[in-house]
Amino acid sequence: MHIKIKNPAVEKVLFACSILFMLFFFDAGVLANDYCLDPEKPVECTDDSVTGFDLWWCCPDGYTCGTMTEPCNESQSSTTTVPGETGTTTTAVDTEFLWKQVINGSASKSDDEASSIAIDENDNILIAGFSEPAGSGRDFTVIKLNGYTGDVIWQDLIQGSSAQGDNEAKAVVTDSGGSVFAAGFLSESGSGQAFTVLKLNGDDGSEIWKQLLNGNPEEANDKALALTLDSEDNVVSGGYLANGSTGSYYTVVKLKGSTGKILWEETFDSPSENNNAVFDVIVDKDNHVISAGQMGNGYGGSWITVMKLNGSTGRTIWQKDIWGGDLRKSWAADIVLDHEENIIVAGTLAYSGGINSFAVIKLRGKDGEQIWAKDFFGSDLSGYNCAEGVVVDDQNNIFAAGVTKDLGGYRFALMKLNGNDGSKIWPSGLSNSPLPYVTASATGLVLNEKKDLFAVGQIPCSETMNYAFAVCVFDPGTGELLREETIPGTAALVDFSTGTAAAVDSSGNPVAAGVVTSEDTGNDIVAVKIGLYDDTGIFPGTTTTTVEEDNPEEPNEGQCFIETVYKGSLSEEIMLLRYFRDSVLLKSPAGRQLVKLYYFLSPALSRFAEQNKRFEHDAKDILDSIVCFVRLSQDVR
């Protein structure tokens, strides 16, 4: 890149700074090849002899790379495709997401899905679900993604001893040391599907231990459906174990986190053996275990069941069964503790006339006594309604998300309730729900510390009649929809696209996972990250580096030269440079001195750039070159 700067002194300062940056890249083992070419000339996007990577990010603004010999083509987004163990892994960078990761199995039009998501202490992403390989049943799948780039760090595809049986991970958590725990089921030869909990090394995904549980008879199906950790990083899992040819036990098990040894196992029966299951588990401040799900009522249906078990022994402290006005199926989908250790339950209650309610219930934590219960319905009083997710804010207000049935179809439903009495704060009625789509549902809900409310689920695409994986940001005070990002499916007939799980990173940015149906590849696992915050000065998903007292102080607001050039503090370029500063420069004395020099010069350069647009333009060209090398360094590493 050739740049002409009229002021020789300014040219020397900028040139010296850029050379210092480049020297740090040489030290990291990155080749300083000039990939950022003149925008007027063709761009060679790849040099396999050097890096083997598609260097789409070296194109000028508004373009993406063509082939080795073709110029860049106009586009709004770019995609890098990398072959993976089970098929194709695609990382896309577009205007909606910080990153988007789509993963599919090796089978033709494979059936893949994410069921659960977690974030480790370094803001890396863990996803649990299933993936379909060629020639066998589904794989129990756990994937770790780089929280900053969305790149796959590792992917575990686990099968039971039955080659053709289905295997699936239903839940994932990570402990304080970065180890990963997943729960679900594996198909075993001669013993059906086994209730499965396993521990993986967080660095490489290697198995540390695996625990399989079977009910009676052994060849029946047994499944772990929920997972959490107590304060000592011991594992609590819930689900069901077989108790006969068609029946199941409501099952909670506690395992030693370090070894997988069973500390206790509790199973519960009911008059209707075939409707017993745990769908969620949590622990309170005393490490007592609270589980929620359903228990058979003896009439072919079920009621909501919530239990509190002693964390040390598994002994039942209390059990609460809740039912509507009908004996059909009722169940709890999600539970959470408020700040007074009371229990909030989200689910559905059956009522006469074939209707199920969007149900939110508050129980007293110490004895399970019902404080209040609220049922909500859509405008179609003969339809299905259900609360799928629930969270609580610092004022003990409750947010619940799910689906309601209106006369026009199913609706993405979201509401805020007063924690004291369950009265509705917003919306004023479900007919005024924030997302009035014909057919939609919310399946996951999360609230960050900055009080942003995120919901994931499914909404329809009116133009194509497909469904879309959706991530929505709401104002928790008013319920106003602030932002909506979607990934539509492309299948012509059957589309299962939906968001299934959500989490937030340490900066408050939402991460979501689910499935998108493609006409070409079938159902694909998808994960996305939306950028809202960078309050720490580090791009979300990176690790803070602690250094000695000579750490330089950042310039005050309005005095940062790079922010002046890029017109703001949240641009992708600024976040990448901050990441390089914290992960590379601040780790060495020389790097810290370079950063200190920049902070010293930054206010003056910022003022000069505001007064001299030619200088600002030339400086941006140099910074764009540095950004290219930062991106290249991350790919090479």
ChimeraX attribute file (.defattr): number of C-alpha atoms within 10 A of each C-alpha:
attribute: neighborCount
match mode: 1-to-1
recipient: residues
	/A:1	11
	/A:2	8
	/A:3	11
	/A:4	10
	/A:5	16
	/A:6	11
	/A:7	9
	/A:8	10
	/A:9	10
	/A:10	14
	/A:11	16
	/A:12	12
	/A:13	11
	/A:14	17
	/A:15	14
	/A:16	12
	/A:17	15
	/A:18	15
	/A:19	12
	/A:20	13
	/A:21	19
	/A:22	19
	/A:23	13
	/A:24	15
	/A:25	19
	/A:26	12
	/A:27	9
	/A:28	13
	/A:29	12
	/A:30	21
	/A:31	16
	/A:32	13
	/A:33	9
	/A:34	11
	/A:35	21
	/A:36	22
	/A:37	17
	/A:38	12
	/A:39	15
	/A:40	9
	/A:41	10
	/A:42	18
	/A:43	26
	/A:44	22
	/A:45	25
	/A:46	19
	/A:47	14
	/A:48	10
	/A:49	7
	/A:50	10
	/A:51	14
	/A:52	11
	/A:53	17
	/A:54	22
	/A:55	22
	/A:56	23
	/A:57	20
	/A:58	25
	/A:59	24
	/A:60	17
	/A:61	11
	/A:62	11
	/A:63	19
	/A:64	22
	/A:65	25
	/A:66	19
	/A:67	14
	/A:68	15
	/A:69	11
	/A:70	13
	/A:71	19
	/A:72	23
	/A:73	15
	/A:74	12
	/A:75	12
	/A:76	12
	/A:77	14
	/A:78	15
	/A:79	15
	/A:80	13
	/A:81	13
	/A:82	13
	/A:83	10
	/A:84	15
	/A:85	13
	/A:86	18
	/A:87	19
	/A:88	17
	/A:89	21
	/A:90	21
	/A:91	23
	/A:92	20
	/A:93	19
	/A:94	14
	/A:95	12
	/A:96	17
	/A:97	15
	/A:98	21
	/A:99	21
	/A:100	24
	/A:101	21
	/A:102	20
	/A:103	27
	/A:104	29
	/A:105	29
	/A:106	19
	/A:107	20
	/A:108	15
	/A:109	18
	/A:110	23
	/A:111	22
	/A:112	28
	/A:113	32
	/A:114	31
	/A:115	22
	/A:116	25
	/A:117	27
	/A:118	24
	/A:119	25
	/A:120	22
	/A:121	16
	/A:122	17
	/A:123	20
	/A:124	24
	/A:125	30
	/A:126	28
	/A:127	31
	/A:128	30
	/A:129	30
	/A:130	29
	/A:131	31
	/A:132	28
	/A:133	21
	/A:134	14
	/A:135	11
	/A:136	14
	/A:137	22
	/A:138	28
	/A:139	27
	/A:140	27
	/A:141	26
	/A:142	29
	/A:143	20
	/A:144	26
	/A:145	20
	/A:146	17
	/A:147	27
	/A:148	21
	/A:149	22
	/A:150	24
	/A:151	20
	/A:152	18
	/A:153	17
	/A:154	16
	/A:155	19
	/A:156	18
	/A:157	22
	/A:158	18
	/A:159	22
	/A:160	20
	/A:161	13
	/A:162	18
	/A:163	16
	/A:164	15
	/A:165	18
	/A:166	22
	/A:167	29
	/A:168	32
	/A:169	32
	/A:170	26
	/A:171	27
	/A:172	27
	/A:173	23
	/A:174	22
	/A:175	21
	/A:176	11
	/A:177	11
	/A:178	17
	/A:179	20
	/A:180	25
	/A:181	28
	/A:182	33
	/A:183	31
	/A:184	31
	/A:185	28
	/A:186	31
	/A:187	28
	/A:188	21
	/A:189	14
	/A:190	11
	/A:191	19
	/A:192	22
	/A:193	30
	/A:194	28
	/A:195	27
	/A:196	27
	/A:197	28
	/A:198	21
	/A:199	25
	/A:200	20
	/A:201	15
	/A:202	22
	/A:203	12
	/A:204	13
	/A:205	19
	/A:206	14
	/A:207	15
	/A:208	16
	/A:209	16
	/A:210	16
	/A:211	16
	/A:212	18
	/A:213	19
	/A:214	21
	/A:215	23
	/A:216	17
	/A:217	15
	/A:218	19
	/A:219	18
	/A:220	21
	/A:221	25
	/A:222	30
	/A:223	29
	/A:224	31
	/A:225	25
	/A:226	25
	/A:227	26
	/A:228	24
	/A:229	22
	/A:230	20
	/A:231	13
	/A:232	11
	/A:233	17
	/A:234	19
	/A:235	27
	/A:236	29
	/A:237	31
	/A:238	31
	/A:239	30
	/A:240	29
	/A:241	30
	/A:242	27
	/A:243	23
	/A:244	15
	/A:245	13
	/A:246	12
	/A:247	20
	/A:248	29
	/A:249	27
	/A:250	29
	/A:251	26
	/A:252	29
	/A:253	21
	/A:254	26
	/A:255	20
	/A:256	15
	/A:257	22
	/A:258	13
	/A:259	14
	/A:260	19
	/A:261	15
	/A:262	15
	/A:263	17
	/A:264	16
	/A:265	17
	/A:266	16
	/A:267	18
	/A:268	16
	/A:269	18
	/A:270	17
	/A:271	14
	/A:272	17
	/A:273	22
	/A:274	24
	/A:275	26
	/A:276	31
	/A:277	30
	/A:278	28
	/A:279	24
	/A:280	25
	/A:281	26
	/A:282	24
	/A:283	21
	/A:284	18
	/A:285	10
	/A:286	11
	/A:287	17
	/A:288	19
	/A:289	28
	/A:290	27
	/A:291	29
	/A:292	31
	/A:293	29
	/A:294	25
	/A:295	31
	/A:296	29
	/A:297	23
	/A:298	14
	/A:299	11
	/A:300	14
	/A:301	19
	/A:302	29
	/A:303	27
	/A:304	27
	/A:305	24
	/A:306	26
	/A:307	20
	/A:308	25
	/A:309	20
	/A:310	16
	/A:311	21
	/A:312	13
	/A:313	13
	/A:314	18
	/A:315	15
	/A:316	15
	/A:317	16
	/A:318	16
	/A:319	16
	/A:320	16
	/A:321	17
	/A:322	18
	/A:323	19
	/A:324	19
	/A:325	12
	/A:326	18
	/A:327	19
	/A:328	21
	/A:329	23
	/A:330	29
	/A:331	32
	/A:332	30
	/A:333	24
	/A:334	24
	/A:335	27
	/A:336	23
	/A:337	22
	/A:338	20
	/A:339	12
	/A:340	9
	/A:341	14
	/A:342	21
	/A:343	23
	/A:344	25
	/A:345	31
	/A:346	29
	/A:347	29
	/A:348	29
	/A:349	30
	/A:350	26
	/A:351	18
	/A:352	12
	/A:353	11
	/A:354	12
	/A:355	20
	/A:356	29
	/A:357	26
	/A:358	26
	/A:359	27
	/A:360	29
	/A:361	19
	/A:362	26
	/A:363	20
	/A:364	15
	/A:365	19
	/A:366	12
	/A:367	14
	/A:368	19
	/A:369	14
	/A:370	15
	/A:371	15
	/A:372	16
	/A:373	16
	/A:374	16
	/A:375	18
	/A:376	18
	/A:377	23
	/A:378	24
	/A:379	16
	/A:380	16
	/A:381	17
	/A:382	17
	/A:383	19
	/A:384	21
	/A:385	30
	/A:386	31
	/A:387	31
	/A:388	26
	/A:389	27
	/A:390	28
	/A:391	24
	/A:392	20
	/A:393	17
	/A:394	10
	/A:395	11
	/A:396	17
	/A:397	18
	/A:398	24
	/A:399	27
	/A:400	29
	/A:401	28
	/A:402	30
	/A:403	25
	/A:404	32
	/A:405	29
	/A:406	23
	/A:407	13
	/A:408	12
	/A:409	16
	/A:410	22
	/A:411	28
	/A:412	26
	/A:413	31
	/A:414	26
	/A:415	23
	/A:416	24
	/A:417	20
	/A:418	15
	/A:419	19
	/A:420	13
	/A:421	13
	/A:422	19
	/A:423	13
	/A:424	17
	/A:425	17
	/A:426	21
	/A:427	18
	/A:428	11
	/A:429	14
	/A:430	22
	/A:431	16
	/A:432	11
	/A:433	21
	/A:434	20
	/A:435	19
	/A:436	18
	/A:437	19
	/A:438	17
	/A:439	19
	/A:440	25
	/A:441	30
	/A:442	30
	/A:443	26
	/A:444	27
	/A:445	26
	/A:446	24
	/A:447	23
	/A:448	17
	/A:449	12
	/A:450	10
	/A:451	15
	/A:452	18
	/A:453	23
	/A:454	26
	/A:455	31
	/A:456	33
	/A:457	29
	/A:458	27
	/A:459	29
	/A:460	22
	/A:461	17
	/A:462	10
	/A:463	6
	/A:464	12
	/A:465	15
	/A:466	20
	/A:467	26
	/A:468	26
	/A:469	27
	/A:470	26
	/A:471	31
	/A:472	19
	/A:473	20
	/A:474	20
	/A:475	14
	/A:476	19
	/A:477	12
	/A:478	13
	/A:479	19
	/A:480	15
	/A:481	16
	/A:482	12
	/A:483	12
	/A:484	15
	/A:485	17
	/A:486	22
	/A:487	23
	/A:488	23
	/A:489	27
	/A:490	21
	/A:491	21
	/A:492	12
	/A:493	8
	/A:494	14
	/A:495	21
	/A:496	21
	/A:497	31
	/A:498	32
	/A:499	33
	/A:500	26
	/A:501	26
	/A:502	27
	/A:503	23
	/A:504	22
	/A:505	22
	/A:506	20
	/A:507	21
	/A:508	21
	/A:509	21
	/A:510	27
	/A:511	28
	/A:512	32
	/A:513	36
	/A:514	33
	/A:515	31
	/A:516	30
	/A:517	31
	/A:518	20
	/A:519	14
	/A:520	11
	/A:521	22
	/A:522	24
	/A:523	27
	/A:524	30
	/A:525	28
	/A:526	28
	/A:527	27
	/A:528	25
	/A:529	28
	/A:530	21
	/A:531	19
	/A:532	14
	/A:533	19
	/A:534	17
	/A:535	13
	/A:536	11
	/A:537	18
	/A:538	22
	/A:539	26
	/A:540	29
	/A:541	24
	/A:542	21
	/A:543	17
	/A:544	15
	/A:545	11
	/A:546	10
	/A:547	13
	/A:548	10
	/A:549	6
	/A:550	11
	/A:551	16
	/A:552	17
	/A:553	10
	/A:554	15
	/A:555	16
	/A:556	10
	/A:557	9
	/A:558	13
	/A:559	18
	/A:560	22
	/A:561	24
	/A:562	22
	/A:563	18
	/A:564	20
	/A:565	22
	/A:566	17
	/A:567	11
	/A:568	12
	/A:569	19
	/A:570	18
	/A:571	13
	/A:572	14
	/A:573	20
	/A:574	22
	/A:575	19
	/A:576	21
	/A:577	19
	/A:578	19
	/A:579	22
	/A:580	21
	/A:581	21
	/A:582	22
	/A:583	16
	/A:584	16
	/A:585	19
	/A:586	24
	/A:587	16
	/A:588	12
	/A:589	14
	/A:590	12
	/A:591	19
	/A:592	21
	/A:593	16
	/A:594	19
	/A:595	20
	/A:596	19
	/A:597	13
	/A:598	19
	/A:599	19
	/A:600	15
	/A:601	16
	/A:602	21
	/A:603	19
	/A:604	13
	/A:605	22
	/A:606	20
	/A:607	15
	/A:608	14
	/A:609	20
	/A:610	14
	/A:611	11
	/A:612	11
	/A:613	12
	/A:614	14
	/A:615	21
	/A:616	20
	/A:617	15
	/A:618	19
	/A:619	22
	/A:620	16
	/A:621	17
	/A:622	17
	/A:623	21
	/A:624	17
	/A:625	18
	/A:626	21
	/A:627	21
	/A:628	20
	/A:629	24
	/A:630	21
	/A:631	18
	/A:632	22
	/A:633	18
	/A:634	12
	/A:635	16
	/A:636	13
	/A:637	8
